[in-house]
Structure formats: C-alpha cells, structure tokens
Amino acid sequence: MSSDQFDSVDVFADAGENNSSSGKKDRPGSCGWHWQLTLLSLLLVSGLSFLMAYLTRDVAERPIWLMGLIFMIPVGAMFFSAMALEFAQGAMTPSVSRKTQMKVAALATAATFLVASACDAVYLYGGYVADSADNLIFLVYENDTSGNSSTDRAMMQVFDELYKKAGERVDVGLFMFDFSNIETDAKKDAVVPLAPFSSEQRDAVYRTLIEGEKNNMTGYGHDRAYEMVEASQTTKATRIIIVSDSGIIYGNGTYTLAEWKRDVDRLKKDNISLFFMGRGDPDEGMHYVVENTGGKVVTGYDAGNVLENLQKLARADGDMVRSDTHSSVVLTGIMMALEGLTAGLGLMLLLSVKGQKRFQAVLSPLMAVLAFLLLKILPHGDIPQWIVEGVAFSLLGLVFMARNYPPGTKVLSPAKADPADTVVAVPDDWE
C-alpha cells in the first residue's frame, strides 16, 4: 500500500481521493460487509436488553439509576463489540489511537447513562410526572376511621401529593366501608363521587375519611365503584384501589368463576384496573380480577410502609418508559434520539475512515426511532411489556459497517505510525 493512501486517513475524506492509481479492491472500505461486527453487536445488545427487561419486569417504578442502565447497556454493548473486534482483527483501520478510541467509547457510554438518568429525574421530580393518565377511586375498608389511624394519615398524604402535582388533571373518588357495621341494615353512603381533584374535592375526601358515615356493603362495594366510573363517562383509564385493614372476600364470597370473568370483561370495557392493598390476603376471586385487569396485590402492610405502598399504587405514571402520558412520550423520544445519534456517530467517527460508507450514522438513529415507536406509539396487544422493551432496545445492536482491509490484516494506527515511513508496516505487537 502506498503512503498516499494512508496519509489521508480521515473520517470525512472522500473514498476516491489519492487512490486513483489503485484498484478498487485495494481501497479502504472496499472489503465488504463486516458481518462479524453485526452478529456480535446484535447478540450482545439483544441478550443484555432482554435480560434487563426481564429482570425489571416486576419493578413497578424503576429507580433513576436503573433507568440510566436500561438506556446505557445497548450503547455500551455495541461499543464493546466494535472495540473487541477491532482489537482482534484490525479490520476497520482506526483513524485515532486505540487508547483514544477506548476513551471516547467509554465517554459516550457514560454520557448515555447520565443523560438517561437526567431525563428520568426530570420526569419524576420536575413536575412532569403529574401528567397522570389514570383516574383514581379509593375503596377504604376500615374499622378505625377516626382520623388517627396510620391508613388515614397515609391516605391524606397521598391526596396532598396528588393535589400538588396533578391538581384537576386527574379525577378522584372515594368509598368508605366498615366491617364493624356488618349488622347495620341502613346507613348513609360515605361516597365522594369521581370528579376533578380540585381543592374542594380534596376537602370532601378529607371530611369523608374523618367523619363520613359508613355502611355494610363490604361485598358489593366493587360494583358501586364500577358504576361510579360508568356514570362519569370518563375517557381516561381508571384505577380502583381497595385499601383494607384485613383480607377481603370478592363478591361477598358468593361469586363464581363465571362471575369473576364477567367482572373482568366489564372492567376492561371501561379501561379499569383493580388494585388491592391489605394487611390480610384477598380471596381467590379478588386475586383473579386484579391480575386479569392489570392491577396489583400488596399485602402485609404496616404503619411503616402504608404510605409508600399507597403512593406506588396511586401513581400511574411512575416509569418513564412504560407510561403513556404525554410527558413520558416526549422525554423517552428525546432520550432515544440522543441514544441513536450517539451510537451512529460514535461508530462512524471511531471505526470509519476514507472509503467507508457513512450509513451507520443514519442507521442507528433510524433504529432508535423504530425503538421509540415500539415503546410508545404502536399497540402491544397482549405482548408482555418486558418483551416489547427487549425487542425495542435490541434494534440498537444493528451495525452495518464495511471492512477497510482484508480479514487478518493489521494496519498501523496513524497515531502510531512514523511520518517518515513510506510503507505501512504490519507489526505483531500493535497495541
């Protein structure tokens, strides 16, 4: 290879410059698709993406550092694949020294983690999390509603948090029931109808918690809550959160499997999810309806964690990637765009030289856009969320780069070459 071919090793140089005397087969970037890089990158990125999605599938609200890892791992795995093969084969002809390449790859990977964590922090603590997608109805079954119980205090703190962040953008309703009045035939219903969560609505909830009359409709409170949603004709999804100081029997213990299925169909029709939080376990019927409407069962709570559990059940949009709120869509879109650009430009600049097509700088952002569509726009049907996440982030592992030299050829990095040399050496101890 002549020295004029090597002197112009530049990531933005034209393929034909200074190569007019050479045949096409001798030009950098003309050795065909680097299929080993594509295969290794896709396997590593897909494997790690699916593993992360699977391991976090049951984490209701993934913490900020974990969200950073979820975005960082695909980019880090992709750079690792590229650098590992570059060390083994030297087929990409780096335009900078190996140490510089490694530093830039590490910096890009770390930056992805930091930016993803920052986006999630903005979403959770910058007020955007208030853009709740769900209405909330609380069914409270308690013996002690004097205003001094840990549950009452926790409920009020949850309402305060909702009021500060969500305000009237979420509708809230409340039912109060009491096991101690099981013998009572007629009591005034303690009901706060589903309505925008204004200051007046919050005050009404407080009064009902502290002073409200309770009735004995422990077996049929769920039906009343369903009717409340149907009557409101809301277009939003609704969470019905049952809070009990003991276990609970669904349908007063008389419902059959066919009736459980009937209720599930009824709830799905109106986009309702049923959640349960109690010191005791709910019966089989409650478990069935909760699980089949996308809800969650939390049992064994005490004064130390009642507030934490209530907040988790009440907050519908605590996960940036899984939520369908407007703010989560915008921030996830921003993060995916930055991730795609980082991946594409990083590979192009680190592993691309004269003669190398710049397709990767476009491909990676396109794959990031497709990943965003899968996560936030396209319907998932009955596909589990963790599989959707695994597929979406796997797309970032698609790398289509050309070899710049034949397999097995090691070309000295420009940073290591002696400017006086006129012939490119192939040393055995290339760093």
ZIHU-V774567 format. One line per field, one symbol per residue. phi: phi as a letter, one per 40 degrees, with the letter a starting at -180 (. if undefined). A space follows every 10 residues. Layout:
phi->???
This chain:
phi->.cccccccca cbcccccfbc cbcdcccdgb cgcccccccc cccccccccc cccccbcbcc bccdcccccc ccddcccccc dcccccccbg cbfccbcccc dccccccccc cccccccccc ccccbcgccc cccbcbbbbb bacbbcgbcc cccccccccc ccccccfccb cbbabbbacc bccccaaccc bbdcadcccc cccccdcccc bccbbbcccb cccccccccc ccfccccbbb bcbbcacabc gggbcbdccc ccccccccdb fbbbbbbacb ccccccdccc ccbgcabbbg caccbccccc ccccccbcbc cccbcdcccc cccccccccc cccccccccc bbbdgccccc cbcccccccc cccccbbccc gccdcccdcc cdccdcccbb bcccaddgcb bccdcbccdc cbbccbccbc c
